[in-house]
Amino acid sequence: MISLKAVNHFHIHPMFWFLIGVGVLTGSLIQLLIIFSIVLFHELGHYGMARYFNWRIRSVMIWPFGGVLETDEYHTRPIKEEVLVILAGPFQHIWIWLFILFAESTELLSTGVIELLTLYNLLIFCFNILPIWPLDGGKLVFLFLSVYLPFVKAQATFLTLSIVSLFVAFGAALMFFPFSMSTILLACFLMWENRIEWKQKRYAFLRYLMKRQQESQEHVKKIRAIHVGEDMPIMDIFRQFKRGTHHQICVTLHNQKRALIDEGECLYYFFTLKQTRAKAKEMVEWFAT
Protein backbone atom coordinates (compact mmCIF):
# COMPACT_ATOMS: atom_id res chain seq x y z
CA MET A 1 0.00 0.00 0.00
CA ILE A 2 1.37 3.40 -1.01
CA SER A 3 1.60 5.78 1.96
CA LEU A 4 0.47 9.39 1.91
CA LYS A 5 4.08 10.43 2.56
CA ALA A 6 5.20 8.61 -0.60
CA VAL A 7 2.47 10.30 -2.65
CA ASN A 8 3.51 13.72 -1.33
CA HIS A 9 7.04 13.12 -2.58
CA PHE A 10 5.88 13.20 -6.21
CA HIS A 11 5.44 16.48 -8.07
CA ILE A 12 4.77 17.33 -11.71
CA HIS A 13 6.92 19.96 -13.42
CA PRO A 14 4.94 22.95 -14.81
CA MET A 15 6.26 22.16 -18.30
CA PHE A 16 4.35 18.88 -18.24
CA TRP A 17 1.10 20.70 -17.43
CA PHE A 18 1.83 23.06 -20.31
CA LEU A 19 2.25 20.10 -22.69
CA ILE A 20 -0.96 18.54 -21.38
CA GLY A 21 -2.74 21.75 -22.31
CA VAL A 22 -1.15 21.66 -25.76
CA GLY A 23 -2.23 18.01 -26.05
CA VAL A 24 -5.85 18.90 -25.32
CA LEU A 25 -5.79 21.62 -27.98
CA THR A 26 -4.01 19.52 -30.63
CA GLY A 27 -5.70 16.17 -29.99
CA SER A 28 -2.55 14.44 -28.73
CA LEU A 29 -3.70 13.92 -25.14
CA ILE A 30 -3.54 10.11 -25.36
CA GLN A 31 0.14 10.25 -26.40
CA LEU A 32 0.95 12.56 -23.49
CA LEU A 33 -0.89 10.36 -21.00
CA ILE A 34 1.09 7.35 -22.25
CA ILE A 35 4.33 9.33 -21.84
CA PHE A 36 3.29 10.40 -18.35
CA SER A 37 2.52 6.79 -17.34
CA ILE A 38 5.90 5.53 -18.59
CA VAL A 39 7.81 8.35 -16.92
CA LEU A 40 5.96 7.81 -13.64
CA PHE A 41 6.69 4.05 -13.73
CA HIS A 42 10.35 4.84 -14.49
CA GLU A 43 10.63 7.16 -11.49
CA LEU A 44 8.89 4.66 -9.23
CA GLY A 45 11.86 2.38 -9.92
CA HIS A 46 14.32 4.99 -8.64
CA TYR A 47 12.06 5.84 -5.71
CA GLY A 48 11.48 2.24 -4.65
CA MET A 49 15.19 1.38 -4.72
CA ALA A 50 16.10 4.56 -2.82
CA ARG A 51 13.50 3.77 -0.16
CA TYR A 52 14.85 0.20 0.06
CA PHE A 53 18.27 1.64 1.01
CA ASN A 54 16.63 4.13 3.41
CA TRP A 55 17.69 7.21 1.45
CA ARG A 56 16.39 10.58 2.59
CA ILE A 57 14.21 11.79 -0.30
CA ARG A 58 13.10 15.39 -0.71
CA SER A 59 10.90 14.94 -3.78
CA VAL A 60 10.46 13.28 -7.16
CA MET A 61 9.90 15.78 -9.96
CA ILE A 62 8.15 14.44 -13.09
CA TRP A 63 8.89 16.29 -16.32
CA PRO A 64 8.55 15.34 -20.02
CA PHE A 65 10.53 12.23 -21.00
CA GLY A 66 12.03 11.88 -17.52
CA GLY A 67 12.12 12.89 -13.89
CA VAL A 68 14.49 13.82 -11.09
CA LEU A 69 14.85 12.11 -7.72
CA GLU A 70 15.79 14.94 -5.37
CA THR A 71 17.98 13.60 -2.55
CA ASP A 72 21.05 14.58 -0.56
CA GLU A 73 22.38 11.01 -0.54
CA TYR A 74 24.38 11.14 -3.78
CA HIS A 75 28.18 11.17 -3.29
CA THR A 76 27.91 9.84 0.28
CA ARG A 77 26.50 6.35 -0.17
CA PRO A 78 28.43 3.26 -1.33
CA ILE A 79 28.99 3.40 -5.08
CA LYS A 80 27.20 0.07 -5.67
CA GLU A 81 24.17 1.47 -3.86
CA GLU A 82 24.09 4.58 -6.04
CA VAL A 83 24.46 2.49 -9.20
CA LEU A 84 21.47 0.34 -8.21
CA VAL A 85 19.31 3.40 -7.51
CA ILE A 86 20.23 4.91 -10.89
CA LEU A 87 19.69 1.66 -12.84
CA ALA A 88 16.35 0.94 -11.15
CA GLY A 89 14.67 3.51 -13.43
CA PRO A 90 15.82 2.15 -16.81
CA PHE A 91 15.12 -1.40 -15.56
CA GLN A 92 11.41 -0.52 -15.32
CA HIS A 93 11.25 -0.34 -19.11
CA ILE A 94 11.76 -4.11 -19.25
CA TRP A 95 8.59 -4.61 -17.21
CA ILE A 96 6.76 -2.16 -19.46
CA TRP A 97 7.93 -4.10 -22.53
CA LEU A 98 6.70 -7.37 -20.97
CA PHE A 99 3.33 -5.71 -20.29
CA ILE A 100 3.18 -4.59 -23.93
CA LEU A 101 3.78 -8.17 -25.09
CA PHE A 102 1.05 -9.40 -22.75
CA ALA A 103 -1.41 -6.71 -23.86
CA GLU A 104 -0.67 -7.49 -27.52
CA SER A 105 -1.13 -11.25 -27.13
CA THR A 106 -4.39 -10.91 -25.18
CA GLU A 107 -5.71 -7.96 -27.25
CA LEU A 108 -6.08 -6.04 -24.00
CA LEU A 109 -5.31 -2.76 -25.79
CA SER A 110 -5.90 -1.52 -29.31
CA THR A 111 -3.19 -1.80 -31.95
CA GLY A 112 -2.75 1.97 -32.01
CA VAL A 113 -2.16 2.18 -28.27
CA ILE A 114 0.24 -0.79 -28.38
CA GLU A 115 2.27 0.93 -31.10
CA LEU A 116 2.41 4.17 -29.11
CA LEU A 117 3.44 2.31 -25.94
CA THR A 118 6.20 0.48 -27.80
CA LEU A 119 7.50 3.65 -29.46
CA TYR A 120 7.51 5.86 -26.36
CA ASN A 121 8.88 3.13 -24.09
CA LEU A 122 11.88 2.79 -26.42
CA LEU A 123 12.30 6.56 -26.91
CA ILE A 124 12.16 7.36 -23.19
CA PHE A 125 14.58 4.54 -22.38
CA CYS A 126 17.07 5.71 -25.04
CA PHE A 127 16.64 9.33 -24.00
CA ASN A 128 17.33 8.62 -20.33
CA ILE A 129 20.59 6.76 -20.97
CA LEU A 130 22.14 9.72 -22.82
CA PRO A 131 25.26 11.11 -21.06
CA ILE A 132 23.49 14.38 -20.24
CA TRP A 133 22.80 15.91 -16.84
CA PRO A 134 20.44 15.16 -15.05
CA LEU A 135 19.52 12.00 -17.02
CA ASP A 136 20.34 8.52 -15.73
CA GLY A 137 23.09 8.04 -18.31
CA GLY A 138 24.66 11.31 -17.20
CA LYS A 139 24.57 10.31 -13.54
CA LEU A 140 26.26 6.99 -14.34
CA VAL A 141 28.99 8.73 -16.35
CA PHE A 142 29.61 11.22 -13.53
CA LEU A 143 29.70 8.39 -10.98
CA PHE A 144 32.25 6.53 -13.10
CA LEU A 145 34.42 9.64 -13.55
CA SER A 146 34.28 10.52 -9.84
CA VAL A 147 35.78 7.12 -8.97
CA TYR A 148 38.82 7.53 -11.21
CA LEU A 149 39.24 11.31 -11.09
CA PRO A 150 39.23 13.83 -8.23
CA PHE A 151 35.69 15.09 -7.61
CA VAL A 152 36.31 18.59 -8.97
CA LYS A 153 37.96 17.34 -12.16
CA ALA A 154 35.23 14.73 -12.67
CA GLN A 155 32.62 17.45 -12.18
CA ALA A 156 34.12 19.81 -14.79
CA THR A 157 34.84 17.00 -17.26
CA PHE A 158 31.34 15.58 -16.99
CA LEU A 159 29.49 18.91 -17.32
CA THR A 160 31.53 19.71 -20.44
CA LEU A 161 30.68 16.29 -21.88
CA SER A 162 27.04 16.78 -20.91
CA ILE A 163 26.71 20.10 -22.72
CA VAL A 164 28.48 18.79 -25.84
CA SER A 165 26.27 15.66 -25.83
CA LEU A 166 23.18 17.83 -25.52
CA PHE A 167 24.10 19.86 -28.62
CA VAL A 168 24.92 16.69 -30.58
CA ALA A 169 21.67 14.99 -29.55
CA PHE A 170 19.61 18.09 -30.30
CA GLY A 171 21.29 18.50 -33.70
CA ALA A 172 20.64 14.84 -34.54
CA ALA A 173 17.00 15.18 -33.48
CA LEU A 174 16.49 18.16 -35.80
CA MET A 175 18.32 16.40 -38.64
CA PHE A 176 16.57 13.02 -38.55
CA PHE A 177 13.16 13.85 -37.08
CA PRO A 178 10.50 16.43 -37.97
CA PHE A 179 10.60 19.79 -36.24
CA SER A 180 8.86 19.50 -32.88
CA MET A 181 8.05 22.16 -30.31
CA SER A 182 8.38 19.49 -27.61
CA THR A 183 11.96 18.80 -28.73
CA ILE A 184 12.80 22.51 -28.60
CA LEU A 185 11.31 22.90 -25.12
CA LEU A 186 13.06 19.78 -23.86
CA ALA A 187 16.44 20.91 -25.21
CA CYS A 188 15.99 24.34 -23.61
CA PHE A 189 15.03 22.75 -20.30
CA LEU A 190 18.09 20.48 -20.29
CA MET A 191 20.36 23.36 -21.26
CA TRP A 192 18.93 25.38 -18.37
CA GLU A 193 19.56 22.48 -15.96
CA ASN A 194 23.16 22.17 -17.17
CA ARG A 195 23.67 25.94 -16.90
CA ILE A 196 22.42 25.88 -13.29
CA GLU A 197 24.60 22.89 -12.44
CA TRP A 198 27.67 24.58 -13.95
CA LYS A 199 27.06 27.80 -12.01
CA GLN A 200 26.54 25.86 -8.78
CA LYS A 201 29.41 23.39 -9.18
CA ARG A 202 31.41 25.09 -6.42
CA TYR A 203 28.46 24.79 -4.02
CA ALA A 204 27.98 21.16 -5.07
CA PHE A 205 31.64 20.54 -4.24
CA LEU A 206 31.26 22.15 -0.82
CA ARG A 207 28.17 20.01 -0.14
CA TYR A 208 30.21 16.97 -1.11
CA LEU A 209 32.96 17.94 1.35
CA MET A 210 30.45 18.69 4.09
CA LYS A 211 28.85 15.28 3.60
CA ARG A 212 32.29 13.66 3.85
CA GLN A 213 32.70 15.32 7.23
CA GLN A 214 29.21 14.58 8.54
CA GLU A 215 28.60 11.08 7.23
CA SER A 216 30.33 7.89 8.27
CA GLN A 217 32.89 6.63 5.75
CA GLU A 218 32.75 3.01 6.97
CA HIS A 219 32.03 1.76 3.45
CA VAL A 220 35.26 3.33 2.14
CA LYS A 221 37.98 0.70 1.83
CA LYS A 222 40.66 2.48 -0.23
CA ILE A 223 43.28 4.70 1.42
CA ARG A 224 45.21 7.16 -0.73
CA ALA A 225 48.12 9.39 0.18
CA ILE A 226 48.16 12.96 -1.11
CA HIS A 227 51.60 14.58 -1.13
CA VAL A 228 51.55 18.36 -0.80
CA GLY A 229 53.88 21.21 0.04
CA GLU A 230 53.45 23.28 3.18
CA ASP A 231 52.20 26.30 1.21
CA MET A 232 49.34 24.47 -0.52
CA PRO A 233 45.93 26.03 0.34
CA ILE A 234 43.43 23.73 1.99
CA MET A 235 40.98 24.04 -0.92
CA ASP A 236 43.64 22.79 -3.34
CA ILE A 237 44.07 19.76 -1.08
CA PHE A 238 40.33 19.10 -1.16
CA ARG A 239 40.35 19.31 -4.96
CA GLN A 240 42.39 16.10 -5.00
CA PHE A 241 39.77 14.10 -3.06
CA LYS A 242 38.22 11.09 -4.84
CA ARG A 243 35.00 9.14 -4.29
CA GLY A 244 35.28 5.84 -2.44
CA THR A 245 38.69 6.76 -1.03
CA HIS A 246 39.91 7.89 2.38
CA HIS A 247 42.84 10.33 2.16
CA GLN A 248 45.96 10.80 4.21
CA ILE A 249 47.68 14.13 3.50
CA CYS A 250 51.46 13.98 3.63
CA VAL A 251 52.84 17.52 4.05
CA THR A 252 56.48 18.19 3.14
CA LEU A 253 57.83 21.14 5.15
CA HIS A 254 60.66 23.48 4.09
CA ASN A 255 63.04 21.76 6.51
CA GLN A 256 62.33 18.51 4.59
CA LYS A 257 60.45 17.05 7.52
CA ARG A 258 57.10 15.45 6.82
CA ALA A 259 53.82 15.51 8.72
CA LEU A 260 50.73 13.38 8.22
CA ILE A 261 47.20 14.77 8.47
CA ASP A 262 44.03 12.72 8.14
CA GLU A 263 41.31 13.99 5.80
CA GLY A 264 38.92 14.14 8.77
CA GLU A 265 41.26 16.59 10.49
CA CYS A 266 41.39 18.72 7.33
CA LEU A 267 37.61 18.80 7.08
CA TYR A 268 37.30 19.63 10.79
CA TYR A 269 39.82 22.47 10.40
CA PHE A 270 37.90 23.84 7.41
CA PHE A 271 34.26 23.49 8.50
CA THR A 272 34.33 23.51 12.31
CA LEU A 273 37.19 25.94 12.89
CA LYS A 274 36.20 27.88 9.74
CA GLN A 275 39.79 28.20 8.52
CA THR A 276 38.77 28.38 4.87
CA ARG A 277 41.95 30.11 3.64
CA ALA A 278 44.42 28.05 5.65
CA LYS A 279 47.50 26.41 4.20
CA ALA A 280 48.89 22.96 4.90
CA LYS A 281 51.61 24.27 7.24
CA GLU A 282 49.05 26.01 9.47
CA MET A 283 47.10 22.76 9.87
CA VAL A 284 50.28 20.88 10.75
CA GLU A 285 51.16 23.46 13.41
CA TRP A 286 47.63 23.55 14.84
CA PHE A 287 47.31 19.75 15.20
CA ALA A 288 50.85 19.51 16.58
CA THR A 289 49.98 21.75 19.54
C-alpha positions as CSV (number, residue, x, y, z in Angstrom):
1,M,0.0,0.0,0.0
2,I,1.4,3.4,-1.0
3,S,1.6,5.8,2.0
4,L,0.5,9.4,1.9
5,K,4.1,10.4,2.6
6,A,5.2,8.6,-0.6
7,V,2.5,10.3,-2.7
8,N,3.5,13.7,-1.3
9,H,7.0,13.1,-2.6
10,F,5.9,13.2,-6.2
11,H,5.4,16.5,-8.1
12,I,4.8,17.3,-11.7
13,H,6.9,20.0,-13.4
14,P,4.9,23.0,-14.8
15,M,6.3,22.2,-18.3
16,F,4.4,18.9,-18.2
17,W,1.1,20.7,-17.4
18,F,1.8,23.1,-20.3
19,L,2.2,20.1,-22.7
20,I,-1.0,18.5,-21.4
21,G,-2.7,21.8,-22.3
22,V,-1.2,21.7,-25.8
23,G,-2.2,18.0,-26.1
24,V,-5.8,18.9,-25.3
25,L,-5.8,21.6,-28.0
26,T,-4.0,19.5,-30.6
27,G,-5.7,16.2,-30.0
28,S,-2.5,14.4,-28.7
29,L,-3.7,13.9,-25.1
30,I,-3.5,10.1,-25.4
31,Q,0.1,10.2,-26.4
32,L,1.0,12.6,-23.5
33,L,-0.9,10.4,-21.0
34,I,1.1,7.4,-22.2
35,I,4.3,9.3,-21.8
36,F,3.3,10.4,-18.3
37,S,2.5,6.8,-17.3
38,I,5.9,5.5,-18.6
39,V,7.8,8.4,-16.9
40,L,6.0,7.8,-13.6
41,F,6.7,4.1,-13.7
42,H,10.3,4.8,-14.5
43,E,10.6,7.2,-11.5
44,L,8.9,4.7,-9.2
45,G,11.9,2.4,-9.9
46,H,14.3,5.0,-8.6
47,Y,12.1,5.8,-5.7
48,G,11.5,2.2,-4.6
49,M,15.2,1.4,-4.7
50,A,16.1,4.6,-2.8
51,R,13.5,3.8,-0.2
52,Y,14.9,0.2,0.1
53,F,18.3,1.6,1.0
54,N,16.6,4.1,3.4
55,W,17.7,7.2,1.5
56,R,16.4,10.6,2.6
57,I,14.2,11.8,-0.3
58,R,13.1,15.4,-0.7
59,S,10.9,14.9,-3.8
60,V,10.5,13.3,-7.2
61,M,9.9,15.8,-10.0
62,I,8.2,14.4,-13.1
63,W,8.9,16.3,-16.3
64,P,8.5,15.3,-20.0
65,F,10.5,12.2,-21.0
66,G,12.0,11.9,-17.5
67,G,12.1,12.9,-13.9
68,V,14.5,13.8,-11.1
69,L,14.9,12.1,-7.7
70,E,15.8,14.9,-5.4
71,T,18.0,13.6,-2.6
72,D,21.1,14.6,-0.6
73,E,22.4,11.0,-0.5
74,Y,24.4,11.1,-3.8
75,H,28.2,11.2,-3.3
76,T,27.9,9.8,0.3
77,R,26.5,6.4,-0.2
78,P,28.4,3.3,-1.3
79,I,29.0,3.4,-5.1
80,K,27.2,0.1,-5.7
81,E,24.2,1.5,-3.9
82,E,24.1,4.6,-6.0
83,V,24.5,2.5,-9.2
84,L,21.5,0.3,-8.2
85,V,19.3,3.4,-7.5
86,I,20.2,4.9,-10.9
87,L,19.7,1.7,-12.8
88,A,16.4,0.9,-11.1
89,G,14.7,3.5,-13.4
90,P,15.8,2.1,-16.8
91,F,15.1,-1.4,-15.6
92,Q,11.4,-0.5,-15.3
93,H,11.2,-0.3,-19.1
94,I,11.8,-4.1,-19.2
95,W,8.6,-4.6,-17.2
96,I,6.8,-2.2,-19.5
97,W,7.9,-4.1,-22.5
98,L,6.7,-7.4,-21.0
99,F,3.3,-5.7,-20.3
100,I,3.2,-4.6,-23.9
101,L,3.8,-8.2,-25.1
102,F,1.0,-9.4,-22.7
103,A,-1.4,-6.7,-23.9
104,E,-0.7,-7.5,-27.5
105,S,-1.1,-11.3,-27.1
106,T,-4.4,-10.9,-25.2
107,E,-5.7,-8.0,-27.2
108,L,-6.1,-6.0,-24.0
109,L,-5.3,-2.8,-25.8
110,S,-5.9,-1.5,-29.3
111,T,-3.2,-1.8,-32.0
112,G,-2.7,2.0,-32.0
113,V,-2.2,2.2,-28.3
114,I,0.2,-0.8,-28.4
115,E,2.3,0.9,-31.1
116,L,2.4,4.2,-29.1
117,L,3.4,2.3,-25.9
118,T,6.2,0.5,-27.8
119,L,7.5,3.7,-29.5
120,Y,7.5,5.9,-26.4
121,N,8.9,3.1,-24.1
122,L,11.9,2.8,-26.4
123,L,12.3,6.6,-26.9
124,I,12.2,7.4,-23.2
125,F,14.6,4.5,-22.4
126,C,17.1,5.7,-25.0
127,F,16.6,9.3,-24.0
128,N,17.3,8.6,-20.3
129,I,20.6,6.8,-21.0
130,L,22.1,9.7,-22.8
131,P,25.3,11.1,-21.1
132,I,23.5,14.4,-20.2
133,W,22.8,15.9,-16.8
134,P,20.4,15.2,-15.0
135,L,19.5,12.0,-17.0
136,D,20.3,8.5,-15.7
137,G,23.1,8.0,-18.3
138,G,24.7,11.3,-17.2
139,K,24.6,10.3,-13.5
140,L,26.3,7.0,-14.3
141,V,29.0,8.7,-16.3
142,F,29.6,11.2,-13.5
143,L,29.7,8.4,-11.0
144,F,32.3,6.5,-13.1
145,L,34.4,9.6,-13.5
146,S,34.3,10.5,-9.8
147,V,35.8,7.1,-9.0
148,Y,38.8,7.5,-11.2
149,L,39.2,11.3,-11.1
150,P,39.2,13.8,-8.2
151,F,35.7,15.1,-7.6
152,V,36.3,18.6,-9.0
153,K,38.0,17.3,-12.2
154,A,35.2,14.7,-12.7
155,Q,32.6,17.4,-12.2
156,A,34.1,19.8,-14.8
157,T,34.8,17.0,-17.3
158,F,31.3,15.6,-17.0
159,L,29.5,18.9,-17.3
160,T,31.5,19.7,-20.4
161,L,30.7,16.3,-21.9
162,S,27.0,16.8,-20.9
163,I,26.7,20.1,-22.7
164,V,28.5,18.8,-25.8
165,S,26.3,15.7,-25.8
166,L,23.2,17.8,-25.5
167,F,24.1,19.9,-28.6
168,V,24.9,16.7,-30.6
169,A,21.7,15.0,-29.6
170,F,19.6,18.1,-30.3
171,G,21.3,18.5,-33.7
172,A,20.6,14.8,-34.5
173,A,17.0,15.2,-33.5
174,L,16.5,18.2,-35.8
175,M,18.3,16.4,-38.6
176,F,16.6,13.0,-38.5
177,F,13.2,13.8,-37.1
178,P,10.5,16.4,-38.0
179,F,10.6,19.8,-36.2
180,S,8.9,19.5,-32.9
181,M,8.0,22.2,-30.3
182,S,8.4,19.5,-27.6
183,T,12.0,18.8,-28.7
184,I,12.8,22.5,-28.6
185,L,11.3,22.9,-25.1
186,L,13.1,19.8,-23.9
187,A,16.4,20.9,-25.2
188,C,16.0,24.3,-23.6
189,F,15.0,22.8,-20.3
190,L,18.1,20.5,-20.3
191,M,20.4,23.4,-21.3
192,W,18.9,25.4,-18.4
193,E,19.6,22.5,-16.0
194,N,23.2,22.2,-17.2
195,R,23.7,25.9,-16.9
196,I,22.4,25.9,-13.3
197,E,24.6,22.9,-12.4
198,W,27.7,24.6,-14.0
199,K,27.1,27.8,-12.0
200,Q,26.5,25.9,-8.8
201,K,29.4,23.4,-9.2
202,R,31.4,25.1,-6.4
203,Y,28.5,24.8,-4.0
204,A,28.0,21.2,-5.1
205,F,31.6,20.5,-4.2
206,L,31.3,22.2,-0.8
207,R,28.2,20.0,-0.1
208,Y,30.2,17.0,-1.1
209,L,33.0,17.9,1.4
210,M,30.4,18.7,4.1
211,K,28.9,15.3,3.6
212,R,32.3,13.7,3.9
213,Q,32.7,15.3,7.2
214,Q,29.2,14.6,8.5
215,E,28.6,11.1,7.2
216,S,30.3,7.9,8.3
217,Q,32.9,6.6,5.7
218,E,32.7,3.0,7.0
219,H,32.0,1.8,3.4
220,V,35.3,3.3,2.1
221,K,38.0,0.7,1.8
222,K,40.7,2.5,-0.2
223,I,43.3,4.7,1.4
224,R,45.2,7.2,-0.7
225,A,48.1,9.4,0.2
226,I,48.2,13.0,-1.1
227,H,51.6,14.6,-1.1
228,V,51.6,18.4,-0.8
229,G,53.9,21.2,0.0
230,E,53.4,23.3,3.2
231,D,52.2,26.3,1.2
232,M,49.3,24.5,-0.5
233,P,45.9,26.0,0.3
234,I,43.4,23.7,2.0
235,M,41.0,24.0,-0.9
236,D,43.6,22.8,-3.3
237,I,44.1,19.8,-1.1
238,F,40.3,19.1,-1.2
239,R,40.4,19.3,-5.0
240,Q,42.4,16.1,-5.0
241,F,39.8,14.1,-3.1
242,K,38.2,11.1,-4.8
243,R,35.0,9.1,-4.3
244,G,35.3,5.8,-2.4
245,T,38.7,6.8,-1.0
246,H,39.9,7.9,2.4
247,H,42.8,10.3,2.2
248,Q,46.0,10.8,4.2
249,I,47.7,14.1,3.5
250,C,51.5,14.0,3.6
251,V,52.8,17.5,4.1
252,T,56.5,18.2,3.1
253,L,57.8,21.1,5.1
254,H,60.7,23.5,4.1
255,N,63.0,21.8,6.5
256,Q,62.3,18.5,4.6
257,K,60.5,17.0,7.5
258,R,57.1,15.4,6.8
259,A,53.8,15.5,8.7
260,L,50.7,13.4,8.2
261,I,47.2,14.8,8.5
262,D,44.0,12.7,8.1
263,E,41.3,14.0,5.8
264,G,38.9,14.1,8.8
265,E,41.3,16.6,10.5
266,C,41.4,18.7,7.3
267,L,37.6,18.8,7.1
268,Y,37.3,19.6,10.8
269,Y,39.8,22.5,10.4
270,F,37.9,23.8,7.4
271,F,34.3,23.5,8.5
272,T,34.3,23.5,12.3
273,L,37.2,25.9,12.9
274,K,36.2,27.9,9.7
275,Q,39.8,28.2,8.5
276,T,38.8,28.4,4.9
277,R,42.0,30.1,3.6
278,A,44.4,28.1,5.6
279,K,47.5,26.4,4.2
280,A,48.9,23.0,4.9
281,K,51.6,24.3,7.2
282,E,49.0,26.0,9.5
283,M,47.1,22.8,9.9
284,V,50.3,20.9,10.8
285,E,51.2,23.5,13.4
286,W,47.6,23.5,14.8
287,F,47.3,19.8,15.2
288,A,50.8,19.5,16.6
289,T,50.0,21.7,19.5
